[in-house]
């Protein structure tokens, strides 16, 4: 029976790591290949083959096992901390704005039953949910370290000179609170993201997942996961402020993820 293999990010990293391992092993002992066999590559005509049948190419980018481990950990952090941060602030905003929560609850009840398996297409039918999540990501972008890019060639923009090799930092939250881009930026207003207004939103004014070829690779997954979690939560619970909830959350100054100074956001969940 033919086993169908999925080529995912981990598999690609394993193969990249194998390139290094096999080459290093070849250098030590060209005839007896004792390389670390990370991806079960097979010997064929003196050359190794990767699982997807591609031949090893020594010119391809390489990755050490240490880099592989670092990247695997980065994936975990990038995927967990960010989404939980997004959920914390979205639920906080829903507790603070019961009218928005009620409208969202009605949309969820209209489109989803408790038992139904939620698919990617299904969750994307919920337009108000999309608006609420995006407005939450505008007000509370989970990643607050500035996006960074290296200038490839000398250029000038609006009178500013950018020499090649210099670094440019784009502060996400500052862009999200720029009054020229987002009038009344401190107000929570999901209507900003209504489909009729999409054409008014400049592509570089909403940056929770970065922008361009190096933007967040997990953004579709993150939005889907976050939206499903909110839909499931609201189906069962009403989220409310409690005595411990801060009216305005004070943020820690320097952090990668947007973190409350107190370390917590307290809310009350009441069973429906
Ligand atoms: C709400 C959730 C998330 C937020 C807000 C977020 C935010 C970001 C941001 C701002 C960047 C930098 C993009 C740039 O420089 O243009 C980034 C990069 C990245 N994110 Fe996410 N992320 C989220 C979820 C995820 C998930 C779920 C994964 C993986 C499963 C992930 C994996 C990555 C990776 C690998 C990069 C580096 C991409 C590269 O350098 O080419 N992220 N993310």
Boltz pocket constraint, residues with backbone or C-beta under 6 A from the ligand:
constraints:
  - pocket:
      binder: B
      contacts: [[A, 74], [A, 75], [A, 78], [A, 79], [A, 80], [A, 82], [A, 83], [A, 86], [A, 141], [A, 142], [A, 143], [A, 147], [A, 148], [A, 207], [A, 208], [A, 209], [A, 210], [A, 211], [A, 212], [A, 213], [A, 214], [A, 215], [A, 216], [A, 217], [A, 218], [A, 219], [A, 221], [A, 222], [A, 223]]
      max_distance: 6.0
